[in-house]
């Protein structure tokens, strides 16, 4: 399977998403947050550094639940239209 190269916009969206997640985690143990979200700590790390710019919907919902983030705020941050105080 050939992986399609990400566009610059997709890369920036992943970076915004990662920054929001990292800020929302605010020093909480990443292993605990990952477990609560139903993902691996490695997946959380990749998201936080922007290496996974388009995670699955279930991953996003799990993180929203684990971090207490409204899904709409995460969508806005990913799109770059956020006014959420934790978003870049």
C-alpha positions as CSV (number, residue, x, y, z in Angstrom):
1,X,0.0,0.0,0.0
2,X,1.4,3.4,-1.0
3,X,0.9,6.2,1.5
4,X,-0.2,9.5,0.1
5,X,1.9,12.4,1.1
6,X,0.3,14.8,3.5
7,X,-0.4,18.3,2.2
8,X,1.1,21.3,4.1
9,X,-2.4,22.1,5.4
10,X,-2.8,18.6,6.8
11,X,0.5,18.8,8.5
12,X,-0.5,22.2,10.1
13,X,-3.8,20.7,11.2
14,X,-2.0,17.9,12.9
15,X,0.3,20.3,14.6
16,X,-2.7,22.4,15.9
17,X,-4.4,19.2,17.1
18,X,-1.2,18.0,18.9
19,X,-0.7,21.4,20.6
20,X,-4.3,21.4,21.9
21,X,-4.0,17.8,23.2
22,X,-0.6,18.5,24.8
23,X,-2.0,21.7,26.5
24,X,-5.2,20.0,27.6
25,X,-3.2,17.1,29.2
26,X,-1.4,19.8,31.3
27,X,1.1,17.6,33.0
28,X,-1.2,14.7,33.6
29,X,0.5,11.3,33.2
30,X,0.5,10.4,29.5
31,X,0.0,6.7,30.2
32,X,-3.1,7.4,32.3
33,X,-4.5,9.8,29.7
34,X,-3.8,7.2,26.9
35,X,-5.4,4.4,28.9
36,X,-8.5,6.6,29.7
37,X,-8.8,7.4,26.0
38,X,-8.4,3.8,24.9
39,X,-5.2,4.4,22.9
40,X,-1.6,3.5,23.4
41,X,0.9,5.9,25.0
42,X,2.8,5.9,21.7
43,X,-0.3,7.0,19.8
44,X,-0.8,9.8,22.3
45,X,2.9,10.9,21.9
46,X,2.6,10.8,18.1
47,X,-0.6,13.0,18.2
48,X,1.0,15.5,20.6
49,X,4.0,16.0,18.4
50,X,1.9,16.3,15.2
51,X,3.0,13.0,13.6
52,X,-0.5,11.7,13.3
53,X,-2.5,14.6,11.7
54,X,-5.6,12.6,10.9
55,X,-6.4,10.2,13.8
56,X,-9.5,8.0,13.7
57,X,-12.8,9.4,14.9
58,X,-12.8,6.9,17.8
59,X,-9.4,8.2,18.9
60,X,-10.5,11.8,18.9
61,X,-13.7,11.0,20.8
62,X,-11.7,9.0,23.4
63,X,-9.3,11.8,23.9
64,X,-12.1,14.3,24.2
65,X,-13.6,12.2,26.9
66,X,-10.3,11.6,28.7
67,X,-9.3,15.3,28.6
68,X,-12.7,16.9,29.1
69,X,-12.6,18.6,25.7
70,X,-15.7,19.3,23.7
71,X,-15.5,17.6,20.4
72,X,-16.5,20.8,18.6
73,X,-13.5,22.7,20.1
74,X,-11.1,20.0,18.9
75,X,-12.7,20.1,15.4
76,X,-12.2,23.9,15.3
77,X,-8.6,23.6,16.5
78,X,-7.9,21.1,13.7
79,X,-9.5,23.4,11.1
80,X,-7.6,26.4,12.5
81,X,-10.8,28.3,13.3
82,X,-10.7,27.9,17.1
83,X,-11.2,30.5,19.7
84,X,-10.7,27.9,22.5
85,X,-8.3,29.2,25.1
86,X,-6.2,26.0,24.8
87,X,-5.8,26.1,21.0
88,X,-2.9,27.8,19.3
